[in-house]
Amino acid sequence: MATITELANAIDGYVENRTMSRDILIDQIKRATRQVRRKENNLHQDLVCEQRRRYDIEAERDLATT
């Protein structure tokens, strides 16, 4: 994610050069949203793995009792 300094610099530059600063902000927003999507995807994968692990443990327990 963008650092606070990068964001502050982009905001300061926005007053001086609207086109360049706008592009910087757009890139930072796109980068941040990609990271959010990646993080959400990783969390979803972790959840699926945990559910699968618990299901496997329960299945092993069921097999052991039969």
C-alpha positions as CSV (number, residue, x, y, z in Angstrom):
1,M,0.0,0.0,0.0
2,A,1.0,3.6,-0.5
3,T,2.8,5.1,2.4
4,I,1.6,8.2,4.2
5,T,4.5,10.2,2.8
6,E,3.7,9.1,-0.8
7,L,0.1,10.1,-0.3
8,A,1.1,13.5,1.2
9,N,3.5,14.1,-1.6
10,A,0.9,13.3,-4.2
11,I,-1.6,15.6,-2.5
12,D,0.9,18.4,-2.3
13,G,1.9,18.0,-6.0
14,Y,-1.8,17.9,-7.0
15,V,-2.0,21.7,-6.5
16,E,1.0,22.3,-8.7
17,N,0.5,19.8,-11.5
18,R,-3.0,18.5,-11.7
19,T,-2.4,16.0,-14.6
20,M,0.6,14.3,-13.1
21,S,-0.7,14.3,-9.6
22,R,-4.0,12.9,-10.7
23,D,-2.2,10.0,-12.5
24,I,-0.1,9.4,-9.3
25,L,-3.3,9.2,-7.2
26,I,-5.0,7.0,-9.7
27,D,-2.1,4.6,-9.7
28,Q,-2.0,4.6,-5.9
29,I,-5.7,3.8,-5.7
30,K,-5.4,1.0,-8.3
31,R,-2.5,-0.4,-6.4
32,A,-4.4,-0.3,-3.1
33,T,-7.5,-1.9,-4.5
34,R,-5.4,-4.7,-6.1
35,Q,-3.8,-5.3,-2.7
36,V,-7.2,-5.4,-1.0
37,R,-8.5,-7.9,-3.6
38,R,-5.3,-10.0,-3.1
39,K,-5.7,-9.9,0.6
40,E,-9.4,-10.9,0.4
41,N,-8.5,-13.8,-1.9
42,N,-5.8,-15.0,0.4
43,L,-8.2,-14.8,3.4
44,H,-10.8,-16.8,1.4
45,Q,-8.2,-19.4,0.5
46,D,-7.1,-19.7,4.2
47,L,-10.8,-20.1,5.2
48,V,-11.3,-22.9,2.6
49,C,-8.1,-24.7,3.8
50,E,-9.2,-24.4,7.4
51,Q,-12.7,-25.8,6.6
52,R,-11.1,-28.7,4.6
53,R,-8.8,-29.4,7.5
54,R,-11.6,-29.5,10.0
55,Y,-13.7,-31.7,7.6
56,D,-10.8,-34.1,7.3
57,I,-10.3,-34.3,11.0
58,E,-14.0,-35.0,11.5
59,A,-13.9,-37.7,8.8
60,E,-10.9,-39.4,10.4
61,R,-12.7,-39.3,13.8
62,D,-15.8,-40.9,12.2
63,L,-13.7,-43.6,10.6
64,A,-11.9,-44.3,13.9
65,T,-15.2,-44.8,15.8
66,T,-16.8,-47.2,13.2
